[in-house]
């Protein structure tokens, strides 16, 4: 009896994740930023790839993953999550609890969209200021030929 092997559908292939990481790290080097850690998650929140620059702090992986995971979980970038929920500490704590602590509501987590504007994953960057982290995430997504999620203009 022949065994059939099935492969799972992939929303964000490893090769594209590697391009995102290379682009994000290149942006960090170009701007002489502090050592960065870049995490790429697929649309189901699973780790596709991660890379850290030598000297990056030991919690940077968890922070970068939390930024990306929060963006996926709530469907908007981590900057928007933080901005919309200022003063809503109970809500933020509840979401962090629901996410088993994998939730960081500050800039640096950006949704990754395909050419049809469907979310196929998220990128989280940590290591420098949150604004610089977000800029590097966006640069990486663009370098991979994908689209970065647009942050709403109103909070």
N, C-alpha and C positions, 0 to 999 in steps of 0.2 A: 504494500500500500504506500503510495507516494504521499509525502508530507508537503503541504503547501505552506510556504513562509510568506507572511504578509509584512509589509512595512507600514509604519504609521505615517500619516500625513504630516508634513513639516511646514510650519507657518513661516519660520525664519531660519533658513539654512545656515549651517556652520560657516560656510565660505563668506556669506554676507555679514555674519556676526564678526568675523575676523576683520573684514573691511571696515566695519563700524569702529571697532576697537582701534585699528591702525589710524583711522582718520581722527578719532578723538585724541589719541595720544600725540599725534603730529600737531594738532591744534595746541595742545598743552605745551609741547616743546617750543613751538613758534612763539608763544606768548611768555615763555620762561616761567610757567606756573610751578607751583609746588608739585611733588610727586603724586600722580593720579592713579586711581583704580577705576577700571571701567568694567561694568557688568552688562551683559546682554541676555535678556529673558525672551522666551517665545511667548506666544499669545496665551498659553496656559500657565505662565509664570514659572516655567522650568528654565534652569540655567542652560544657556547655549554655549556661552564662552565668557571668560573673565581674564583680565590681565592687569597686573599692577606694576608700576614703575618701581625700580629699586629705591628704597627709602620711604615708601608709602606706609603710613601708619597701620597697625595691626587690626584696627576696627574699620578700616576704609572699605573692605569687601562688604561687610554687613550693612554699612551706611549706603553704599552704592546700590546694593541689592534692594534695600528698603525703599529707596527713592523710586527705582524702577517698578518694584512690586506694588507700591502704593498707586503709581500712575495706572498700572494695569487694573488694579482692583477697583478703582473709582472712575476709570475712563477718562481722566484728564491728567495733565502734567502735574508733577509734585509741587511746582510753584503755585499753581492754581489751588491745589488742595490746601496748602498753608495759608494762602491769602484769603480764600473764602471762609476759612474756619478760625480766623483769629478770634480769640475770646471764647471759643467753643471747646474748651479743654476737655470736658466730659466726653464729647463726641470723638475728639481725636484719640483720647485714651481708649475709648470703646473700640474704635477701628484698629488701633494698635493691638489690643487684646484679641480681636477677631482674626487678625493677621498673624497671630503668634509672634508678635514683636517685629515682624518684617514690614515695617511701615515708617517711613521718614518723610514728613510733610514739609520739606523745604526744596527749593529749586535744585535741579540736577537730575531729575527723573523725567524722561521724555518718551512719549509714545512713538512707535515706529509704524508708519503707514505704507501700504503698497500703492501701486498706481491707481487702484480703485478706491482709495481712501479707507481701506479696511485695516484695522489694527492687527498687525502681525507680530508685535512684540513691544518691548520697551528697553531703553538704555538708562542706566544709572551711572553717574560719575561722582566721585568723591575725592577730595584731596586739597582743593584750593577753596576760594570763596564759592558760595552756592551759585552766584551768577556766572562765574567763570566755569564751574562744573557744567552748568546747563549749556553754555555756549559750546563747550567741547563735545557734549553729547550731540547737539544739533550738527556740529561740523562732521562728526563721525557718521551720522545718519546720511547726511548729504554726500559724503565721500563714497558711501556704498551705493549711491544711486537710488536711495529711498527717500521718503518724505517724513519730516518730523511733524508730529502733532502740533497744531496751532493752539496757542493758549487763548482762551476767550478774552475779549477786551473788557468785559464787565465782570466784577466779582460777585 
